[in-house]
């Protein structure tokens, strides 16, 4: 049964990043939602993707505050034939569907830049990772598949042992010495099998990575600016789950030869509880790390702007404060995966490096065409138990977008982003999976006054299906996918 812990509780990535890499959020404001290609934008809302571009803002203070609302689902279709068909709640169904919902009603972010002469001093606060809760009210396919498999193997042994004890007691009741009863039982035939099971499972995870960025931009030339900054990241996470009310039904028969008498034979059915296998976990994790970053922006001319930013890897170590029931605590002493939640332990959870590069082209003053590229150093970011070794290729993204100043009052925009992950089948599990996707964003900026503007944005992400078959788990087949949508509003002010 302890194999269950290896797969079912690998939940270090339980909550999701709503846009970006495996552990990185790139949706930092409403302007991003309406225009996903921010890599070469010169605007206060471009402070996250192109901080060097703030050097070209007008002298004075620039401020932006944003709120986003995000909703995502994770869906896993798991097939384990014939074991799932024995579930008393879904008899005969070999494929079960598990759905988790992640909802973040408020994702805040604040951007500020003060410009004078050739300098821009800027600050940025946002959720750089996580940002929501993900809840599976029926547990996970890994929970059920592994419990069903273990019960299928455990119940016959348990029932046979119980029947043997009863037969032995009956023989001794007839006056046979214990040694003789043991010999007769040893020569008998005992058969039993699980005919059904039931359990109650639940899993919830939440994860918030708060980032405060401070930096400075310097205009080295009239058309060239450079940036250097540092982000402090504070992580707070909680994972809560259980498997309880575990019961298995069974049928059995036995045939014990007794010299000089008719054989003792019997057949029956019954139900047994596996209360000693119940699992309960409630773990809090916290940690702190620093992200150095550099950037450059080159305004080639009035039509072209090119920019890039590089964030170095963030070394993160998360410390546990955990509560486990007796079974989980005993298992954690010898099982590395459950051990990652052992009270007082620290685990590796690095945020990978990321490179942003982009270009903006304005054929005329009122239109801006944008394109960008993101590259994440996933394979160099140390994870618990070196899970990064299960990554085949690093994540990359390609973006494109267009903005049109319809009039002095309104700017309209639409955009596109594709995300490609290089994860092996071994990396994928119920609560830490991502799949390739493409997103579109659209929205508007309303210029209320010369100093005040309002951003309204919407992003929808469409995900591919990913099928993973694991022979080591009885050829269990999982089909993974997601849904995602984000709404945002931002207020920008110059003074």
C-alpha positions as CSV (number, residue, x, y, z in Angstrom):
1,X,0.0,0.0,0.0
2,X,2.9,2.3,0.6
3,X,3.4,2.5,-3.2
4,X,0.2,4.6,-3.1
5,X,2.1,7.5,-1.5
6,X,4.7,7.6,-4.3
7,X,2.1,8.6,-7.0
8,X,-0.9,9.9,-5.2
9,X,0.7,12.5,-3.0
10,X,3.3,14.0,-5.3
11,X,1.5,17.3,-5.0
12,X,4.2,19.9,-4.8
13,X,2.6,21.7,-7.8
14,X,-1.0,21.4,-6.7
15,X,-2.1,24.9,-7.5
16,X,-1.7,26.3,-10.9
17,X,0.0,29.1,-12.8
18,X,-2.7,30.5,-15.0
19,X,-0.3,31.6,-17.7
20,X,3.3,31.0,-18.4
21,X,5.8,28.2,-17.5
22,X,5.5,25.3,-15.1
23,X,6.2,27.5,-12.0
24,X,5.8,31.0,-13.4
25,X,2.9,33.4,-13.9
26,X,3.2,35.8,-16.8
27,X,-0.3,37.3,-16.5
28,X,0.7,40.2,-14.3
29,X,-2.0,42.7,-15.3
30,X,-5.1,43.4,-17.3
31,X,-3.0,44.9,-20.2
32,X,-1.4,41.4,-20.6
33,X,-4.8,39.8,-20.9
34,X,-5.8,42.0,-23.8
35,X,-2.3,42.0,-25.4
36,X,-0.4,38.9,-24.6
37,X,2.8,40.0,-26.4
38,X,4.2,42.5,-23.9
39,X,8.0,41.8,-24.4
40,X,8.7,45.1,-26.3
41,X,5.9,47.3,-24.9
42,X,6.8,50.7,-23.6
43,X,4.2,51.4,-20.9
44,X,3.9,51.2,-17.1
45,X,2.0,48.0,-17.6
46,X,5.0,46.6,-19.5
47,X,7.1,46.8,-16.3
48,X,7.0,43.0,-15.8
49,X,7.9,41.9,-19.3
50,X,10.0,44.9,-20.4
51,X,11.3,46.8,-17.4
52,X,14.0,48.5,-19.5
53,X,11.3,50.2,-21.5
54,X,10.2,52.3,-18.5
55,X,13.2,54.6,-19.3
56,X,11.3,56.0,-22.2
57,X,8.2,57.0,-20.2
58,X,7.6,60.7,-19.6
59,X,9.2,62.4,-16.5
60,X,7.2,61.9,-13.3
61,X,5.4,59.1,-11.6
62,X,3.5,56.3,-13.3
63,X,1.2,54.0,-11.4
64,X,-0.9,51.0,-12.3
65,X,-3.1,48.8,-10.1
66,X,-4.8,45.6,-11.5
67,X,-7.2,42.9,-10.4
68,X,-7.7,39.7,-12.2
69,X,-10.3,36.9,-11.8
70,X,-9.2,33.4,-12.9
71,X,-11.0,30.1,-13.2
72,X,-9.4,26.9,-14.3
73,X,-10.3,23.2,-14.3
74,X,-8.0,20.1,-14.4
75,X,-9.6,17.0,-15.8
76,X,-8.2,13.5,-15.8
77,X,-9.9,10.5,-17.4
78,X,-8.5,7.4,-15.9
79,X,-9.0,3.9,-17.1
80,X,-8.0,0.8,-15.1
81,X,-9.7,-2.3,-16.4
82,X,-11.2,-4.3,-14.7
83,X,-10.6,-2.9,-11.2
84,X,-12.5,0.3,-11.6
85,X,-15.5,-1.7,-12.6
86,X,-15.6,-3.1,-9.0
87,X,-16.3,0.3,-7.4
88,X,-19.6,0.0,-5.6
89,X,-20.5,3.6,-6.5
90,X,-19.9,3.1,-10.3
91,X,-20.3,-0.6,-10.9
92,X,-19.2,-1.9,-14.3
93,X,-17.5,1.4,-15.3
94,X,-13.8,0.8,-16.1
95,X,-13.2,4.5,-16.8
96,X,-13.6,7.2,-14.2
97,X,-13.4,10.9,-14.5
98,X,-11.7,13.2,-12.0
99,X,-12.2,16.9,-12.1
100,X,-10.5,19.6,-10.0
101,X,-11.5,23.2,-10.0
102,X,-9.1,26.1,-9.3
103,X,-10.5,29.5,-8.7
104,X,-8.8,32.8,-7.8
105,X,-11.4,35.5,-7.3
106,X,-8.8,38.3,-6.9
107,X,-5.3,38.3,-8.3
108,X,-3.8,41.7,-7.5
109,X,-0.8,43.5,-9.0
110,X,0.8,46.9,-8.6
111,X,3.3,48.7,-10.8
112,X,5.1,51.9,-10.1
113,X,7.9,53.9,-11.9
114,X,9.4,57.3,-11.1
115,X,11.2,58.9,-14.0
116,X,13.6,61.8,-14.1
117,X,16.5,62.7,-16.4
118,X,18.0,59.4,-17.7
119,X,16.7,57.3,-14.8
120,X,13.7,55.2,-13.9
121,X,13.3,53.8,-10.4
122,X,10.5,51.2,-10.5
123,X,8.7,48.6,-8.3
124,X,6.3,45.8,-9.0
125,X,4.2,43.6,-6.8
126,X,2.2,40.5,-8.0
127,X,1.6,36.8,-7.6
128,X,4.6,35.5,-9.6
129,X,3.4,31.8,-9.1
130,X,0.4,29.9,-8.0
131,X,-2.5,32.2,-7.2
132,X,-5.4,29.8,-6.6
133,X,-6.8,26.7,-5.0
134,X,-7.4,23.4,-6.7
135,X,-9.9,21.0,-5.2
136,X,-10.7,17.4,-6.2
137,X,-13.9,16.5,-4.2
138,X,-13.7,12.9,-5.3
139,X,-10.0,12.5,-4.8
140,X,-7.7,11.5,-7.7
141,X,-7.4,8.6,-10.1
142,X,-4.0,7.8,-8.6
143,X,-5.7,7.4,-5.2
144,X,-8.4,5.1,-6.4
145,X,-6.2,3.1,-8.9
146,X,-3.6,2.3,-6.3
147,X,-6.0,1.6,-3.5
148,X,-8.0,-0.7,-5.8
149,X,-4.9,-2.5,-6.9
150,X,-3.6,-3.0,-3.4
151,X,-7.0,-4.1,-2.1
152,X,-7.2,-6.6,-5.0
153,X,-3.9,-8.1,-3.9
154,X,-4.5,-7.7,-0.1
155,X,-8.0,-8.9,0.4
156,X,-7.5,-12.6,-0.7
157,X,-4.6,-13.0,1.7
158,X,-6.5,-11.3,4.5
159,X,-9.6,-13.3,3.9
160,X,-7.8,-16.6,3.5
161,X,-6.0,-16.0,6.8
162,X,-9.3,-15.2,8.6
163,X,-10.9,-18.4,7.2
164,X,-7.9,-20.5,8.1
165,X,-8.1,-19.3,11.7
166,X,-11.8,-20.1,11.8
167,X,-11.3,-23.6,10.4
168,X,-8.5,-24.3,12.8
169,X,-10.6,-23.1,15.7
170,X,-13.4,-25.4,14.5
171,X,-11.1,-28.4,14.3
172,X,-9.7,-27.8,17.8
173,X,-13.3,-27.5,19.0
174,X,-13.7,-31.1,17.8
175,X,-10.9,-32.1,20.2
176,X,-8.0,-32.1,17.7
177,X,-4.6,-30.9,19.2
178,X,-3.4,-27.6,17.8
179,X,-0.5,-29.3,15.9
180,X,-2.9,-31.7,14.2
181,X,-5.3,-28.8,13.3
182,X,-2.4,-26.8,11.9
183,X,-1.4,-29.8,9.7
184,X,-4.9,-30.3,8.4
185,X,-5.3,-26.6,7.6
186,X,-2.0,-26.5,5.8
187,X,-3.2,-29.3,3.5
188,X,-6.5,-27.5,2.7
189,X,-7.4,-25.3,-0.3
190,X,-8.5,-21.8,0.3
191,X,-9.8,-19.4,-2.4
192,X,-11.0,-15.9,-2.2
193,X,-11.3,-12.8,-4.3
194,X,-12.4,-9.2,-4.0
195,X,-15.8,-8.6,-5.6
196,X,-16.1,-4.9,-4.9
197,X,-14.8,-1.9,-3.0
198,X,-15.6,1.6,-1.8
199,X,-13.7,4.5,-0.4
200,X,-14.0,8.2,0.3
201,X,-11.2,10.4,-1.0
202,X,-10.5,14.1,-1.2
203,X,-7.6,16.4,-2.2
204,X,-7.1,20.2,-2.1
205,X,-4.1,22.3,-2.7
206,X,-3.4,26.0,-2.6
207,X,-0.3,27.9,-3.6
208,X,0.7,31.5,-3.5
209,X,4.1,33.0,-4.6
210,X,4.1,36.7,-3.7
211,X,6.8,38.7,-5.6
212,X,8.1,42.2,-4.8
213,X,10.4,43.5,-7.5
214,X,12.7,46.6,-7.2
215,X,14.8,47.9,-10.0
216,X,16.4,50.8,-11.8
217,X,16.6,51.6,-15.5
218,X,19.2,53.8,-17.1
219,X,19.0,55.5,-20.5
220,X,22.6,54.9,-21.7
221,X,21.8,56.5,-25.0
222,X,18.8,58.4,-26.3
223,X,17.5,55.2,-27.8
224,X,19.1,52.6,-25.6
225,X,18.2,51.7,-22.0
226,X,19.4,49.0,-19.6
227,X,17.7,47.6,-16.4
228,X,18.8,45.7,-13.3
229,X,16.6,44.6,-10.6
230,X,15.9,42.1,-7.8
231,X,12.7,40.3,-6.9
232,X,12.0,38.8,-3.4
233,X,9.6,35.8,-3.6
234,X,7.6,34.6,-0.6
235,X,5.9,31.2,-1.0
236,X,3.0,30.0,1.1
237,X,1.3,26.7,0.3
238,X,-1.1,24.2,1.9
239,X,-2.0,20.6,0.9
240,X,-4.8,18.8,2.5
241,X,-6.1,15.3,1.6
242,X,-7.4,12.0,2.9
243,X,-8.5,8.5,1.9
244,X,-11.0,7.0,4.4
245,X,-14.0,4.7,4.8
246,X,-12.1,2.0,2.9
247,X,-14.1,-1.2,2.5
248,X,-13.8,-4.3,0.3
249,X,-16.4,-7.0,-0.3
250,X,-15.2,-10.5,-1.0
251,X,-16.3,-14.1,-1.8
252,X,-14.5,-17.2,-0.6
253,X,-14.5,-21.0,-0.5
254,X,-12.4,-23.7,1.3
255,X,-11.9,-27.4,1.2
256,X,-10.0,-29.1,4.1
257,X,-9.5,-32.9,4.0
258,X,-10.1,-34.6,7.4
259,X,-9.0,-38.3,7.7
260,X,-11.9,-40.6,8.4
261,X,-14.4,-37.9,7.9
262,X,-16.0,-35.9,5.1
263,X,-14.0,-32.9,4.0
264,X,-14.7,-29.6,5.7
265,X,-16.0,-27.4,2.8
266,X,-17.7,-24.0,2.8
267,X,-18.4,-20.9,0.7
268,X,-19.6,-17.5,1.7
269,X,-19.2,-13.8,1.1
270,X,-18.6,-10.8,3.3
271,X,-17.1,-7.3,3.7
272,X,-14.0,-6.2,5.5
273,X,-12.7,-2.7,6.5
274,X,-9.2,-1.5,5.8
275,X,-9.3,1.2,8.4
276,X,-5.6,0.7,9.1
277,X,-4.8,2.0,5.6
278,X,-6.7,5.3,6.0
279,X,-4.5,8.3,5.0
280,X,-4.7,11.9,6.3
281,X,-2.4,14.8,5.6
282,X,-2.4,18.5,6.2
283,X,0.8,20.3,5.3
284,X,1.8,23.9,5.2
285,X,4.9,25.0,3.3
286,X,6.7,28.4,3.3
287,X,9.8,29.6,1.8
288,X,11.7,32.7,0.5
289,X,14.0,33.3,-2.5
290,X,15.5,36.1,-4.6
291,X,15.4,36.5,-8.4
292,X,18.1,38.7,-10.0
293,X,17.1,40.1,-13.4
294,X,18.5,42.3,-16.2
295,X,17.0,43.9,-19.3
296,X,17.6,46.0,-22.3
297,X,15.4,48.1,-24.7
298,X,16.6,49.5,-28.0
299,X,14.4,52.0,-29.8
300,X,15.8,51.6,-33.3
301,X,13.7,54.3,-34.8
302,X,10.1,55.6,-34.6
303,X,8.8,52.3,-36.2
304,X,10.9,49.6,-34.4
305,X,11.5,48.7,-30.8
306,X,13.5,45.6,-29.6
307,X,13.7,44.5,-26.0
308,X,14.8,41.6,-23.8
309,X,14.8,40.6,-20.2
310,X,16.5,37.7,-18.3
311,X,15.4,36.4,-14.9
312,X,18.0,34.2,-13.2
313,X,17.0,31.0,-11.4
314,X,15.4,31.5,-8.0
315,X,16.7,29.2,-5.4
316,X,13.7,28.2,-3.2
317,X,13.6,25.8,-0.2
318,X,10.2,25.2,1.4
319,X,9.8,24.3,5.1
320,X,7.1,22.0,6.3
321,X,4.7,22.3,9.2
322,X,2.6,19.2,8.8
323,X,0.1,17.0,10.5
324,X,-0.3,13.3,9.5
325,X,-2.3,10.4,10.8
326,X,-0.5,7.4,12.2
327,X,-0.3,5.5,8.9
328,X,1.0,8.5,6.9
329,X,3.5,9.4,9.6
330,X,4.9,5.8,9.8
331,X,5.1,5.7,6.0
332,X,6.9,9.1,5.8
333,X,9.8,7.7,7.7
334,X,10.8,5.4,4.9
335,X,9.1,6.9,1.8
336,X,10.8,9.7,0.1
337,X,7.8,11.2,-1.6
338,X,5.6,11.4,1.5
339,X,8.7,12.5,3.3
340,X,8.6,15.8,1.5
341,X,5.8,16.7,3.8
342,X,7.4,15.5,7.0
343,X,7.1,18.1,9.8
344,X,10.2,20.4,9.9
345,X,11.8,19.1,6.7
346,X,12.9,21.4,3.8
347,X,12.4,20.6,0.1
348,X,13.8,22.1,-3.1
349,X,11.4,24.1,-5.2
350,X,13.4,26.3,-7.5
351,X,11.7,28.8,-9.9
352,X,13.4,28.4,-13.3
353,X,15.2,31.1,-15.2
354,X,13.3,32.7,-18.0
355,X,14.3,34.7,-21.0
356,X,11.8,37.2,-22.6
357,X,12.6,38.7,-26.0
358,X,10.4,40.7,-28.3
359,X,9.9,43.3,-31.0
360,X,7.3,46.0,-31.7
361,X,6.7,47.5,-35.1
362,X,4.5,50.5,-35.8
363,X,3.8,50.9,-39.5
364,X,1.8,54.0,-38.6
365,X,1.4,55.9,-35.3
366,X,-1.9,54.4,-34.4
367,X,-1.0,50.7,-34.9
368,X,1.5,48.6,-33.1
369,X,2.4,45.0,-34.1
370,X,4.1,42.9,-31.4
371,X,5.8,39.5,-31.4
372,X,7.7,37.7,-28.6
373,X,9.5,34.6,-27.3
374,X,9.9,33.1,-23.8
375,X,12.3,30.4,-22.9
376,X,12.2,28.7,-19.4
377,X,15.2,26.9,-17.9
378,X,13.1,24.1,-16.4
379,X,15.8,21.4,-16.6
380,X,18.2,23.5,-14.4
381,X,15.7,24.3,-11.7
382,X,16.1,21.8,-8.8
383,X,12.9,20.2,-7.7
384,X,12.2,17.8,-4.8
385,X,13.7,14.4,-5.5
386,X,15.3,15.8,-8.6
387,X,12.0,15.7,-10.5
388,X,13.5,18.1,-13.1
389,X,15.4,15.0,-14.4
390,X,12.0,13.8,-15.8
391,X,11.8,16.9,-18.1
392,X,12.9,16.1,-21.7
393,X,12.9,19.7,-23.0
394,X,12.6,23.2,-21.6
395,X,9.3,25.1,-22.0
396,X,9.0,27.8,-24.7
397,X,6.3,30.2,-25.7
398,X,5.6,32.3,-28.8
399,X,3.4,35.4,-28.7
400,X,1.9,37.9,-31.2
401,X,-0.5,40.8,-30.9
402,X,-1.8,44.0,-32.4
403,X,-3.0,47.3,-30.9
404,X,-5.1,49.9,-32.7
405,X,-5.7,53.4,-31.4
406,X,-9.2,53.7,-32.8
407,X,-9.4,57.2,-31.6
408,X,-8.0,59.4,-28.8
409,X,-10.4,57.7,-26.4
410,X,-10.2,54.0,-27.2
411,X,-7.4,51.5,-28.0
412,X,-8.5,48.0,-29.1
413,X,-6.2,44.9,-29.0
414,X,-6.1,41.2,-29.7
415,X,-3.3,38.6,-29.3
416,X,-2.1,35.0,-29.4
417,X,0.2,32.8,-27.4
418,X,1.3,29.2,-27.8
419,X,3.0,27.2,-25.0
420,X,5.0,24.0,-25.5
421,X,6.2,21.9,-22.7
422,X,8.8,19.1,-22.9
423,X,7.6,16.8,-20.1
424,X,8.1,13.1,-20.1
425,X,5.3,10.6,-19.3
426,X,7.1,9.9,-16.0
427,X,6.7,13.6,-15.0
428,X,3.0,13.6,-15.5
429,X,0.7,12.8,-12.5
430,X,-2.7,14.0,-11.3
431,X,-1.7,17.1,-9.5
432,X,1.4,18.3,-11.2
433,X,0.6,18.1,-14.9
434,X,0.6,20.7,-17.6
435,X,-0.2,20.2,-21.3
436,X,0.5,22.2,-24.4
437,X,-1.8,25.0,-25.0
438,X,-2.7,28.1,-27.0
439,X,-4.3,31.3,-25.7
440,X,-6.0,34.3,-27.2
441,X,-6.5,37.6,-25.5
442,X,-8.5,40.6,-26.4
443,X,-9.7,43.8,-24.8
444,X,-9.5,47.6,-24.8
445,X,-7.9,50.6,-23.1
446,X,-10.1,53.5,-22.4
447,X,-8.2,56.8,-22.1
448,X,-10.4,58.6,-19.6
449,X,-8.2,61.7,-19.4
450,X,-4.6,62.5,-20.4
451,X,-3.4,61.1,-17.1
452,X,-5.9,58.4,-16.4
453,X,-6.6,55.2,-18.4
454,X,-8.5,52.0,-17.8
455,X,-7.5,48.5,-19.2
456,X,-10.2,45.8,-19.7
457,X,-8.8,42.3,-20.7
458,X,-10.0,38.8,-21.3
459,X,-7.8,35.7,-21.9
460,X,-9.0,32.2,-22.9
461,X,-6.6,29.2,-23.0
462,X,-7.3,26.0,-24.9
463,X,-5.4,22.9,-24.0
464,X,-4.4,19.7,-25.9
465,X,-5.2,16.3,-24.5
466,X,-2.2,14.3,-23.3
467,X,-2.5,10.5,-23.0
468,X,-0.2,8.6,-20.6
469,X,-0.1,4.8,-20.2
470,X,1.9,3.4,-17.2
471,X,2.6,-0.3,-17.4
472,X,4.0,-0.3,-13.9
473,X,0.5,0.6,-12.7
474,X,-1.4,-2.2,-14.5
475,X,-1.4,-0.3,-17.8
476,X,-3.4,2.5,-16.2
477,X,-4.3,5.0,-18.9
478,X,-4.7,8.7,-18.0
479,X,-5.9,11.4,-20.4
480,X,-5.1,14.9,-19.1
481,X,-6.5,18.2,-20.1
482,X,-7.5,21.6,-18.6
483,X,-9.7,24.7,-19.2
484,X,-8.8,28.3,-18.3
485,X,-10.2,31.8,-18.5
486,X,-9.1,35.0,-16.9
487,X,-10.8,38.5,-16.7
488,X,-9.0,41.6,-15.6
489,X,-9.3,45.3,-15.0
490,X,-6.5,47.8,-14.5
491,X,-6.3,51.5,-13.6
492,X,-3.3,53.5,-14.8
493,X,-2.4,57.0,-13.7
494,X,0.4,59.5,-14.5
495,X,1.3,62.3,-12.2
